[in-house]
Amino acid sequence: MAKAAKKSTVNSSQIQEAYIDYVLMNNEPPKSIYLFAKSLKISEAEFYNFYTSFMAIEKTIWAELTETTITKIAHQEIWSQYTSREKILSFFFSFVELLKTQRSFVLYSLKKAGIGLSTPEVLLTAKQKFESFADTVIKMGLESGELADRKFLSKRYKNGLSLQFAFILHFWAEDESKDFEKTDEAIEKGINLSFDFFQHSPIDNLFEYGKFIVRNGKLREKMGI
């Protein structure tokens, strides 16, 4: 009879906590998975039951921070009454609040990854989760008429918010203002500017008027246009 698999003495959260503690104490990742597993009093094979690498641990931490934020804001009683703009603002304000609880690790991880406007590997899963959330919010805004449904361009709205994701993270990491007040301002100004562009504007009216003129060629000729 085959032996039952031995139950692990640790879980994924404990491995995450031990990893965070190590990198913050040493300002570098552990020398090897073998040595790290030994410090946890587990085998290397047990470690691989949860993660394939130290990078996988960091990617999971970032993904969980993003997912936790989305879950938290979506359970607010007022959530269903929010506009798409308010939902994205709510995400970023809540996200940076959650990041404060892990700021030392977040700064370590971002510095190691070298964050800029391009997405480092450690943030790929987190960014995908954010983009999926943003895509849902944008689609709801388009369906309700809150956002302008522009041919080709509306498909790019999500990309604009992805750039905001990278920018706000970078800004927050560098922010030295009291209680990160400048980050709050950057969120408000950046997201509002994005949604001002996403929504209907005089440019849309001008474009629609131009299409009307083109469609009414005979009237155009009579008017000498």
Number of C-alpha atoms within 10 A of each C-alpha: 3 4 5 6 6 7 7 11 10 14 12 14 12 12 18 17 12 15 20 22 13 15 16 13 10 9 14 12 16 15 8 12 18 14 14 21 19 13 11 16 12 16 16 16 12 17 22 12 11 15 15 12 13 16 14 13 21 20 19 19 22 20 21 15 17 24 16 15 22 21 11 12 17 15 10 10 8 9 13 11 10 11 16 22 20 15 20 24 18 18 21 23 15 17 20 22 15 15 20 14 10 13 15 14 20 19 17 17 22 17 12 13 14 12 19 13 14 11 16 15 15 22 20 14 17 19 20 14 16 23 17 12 18 21 18 13 18 24 18 15 19 17 11 12 12 17 23 19 18 14 7 8 10 16 14 13 19 20 14 14 21 20 14 19 18 18 19 20 22 19 15 22 21 12 14 12 10 7 11 17 13 15 23 17 11 16 24 14 11 17 20 16 11 15 20 13 13 23 17 16 11 8 9 14 11 11 11 12 12 12 11 11 14 12 11 11 12 11 12 12 9 8 8 7 8
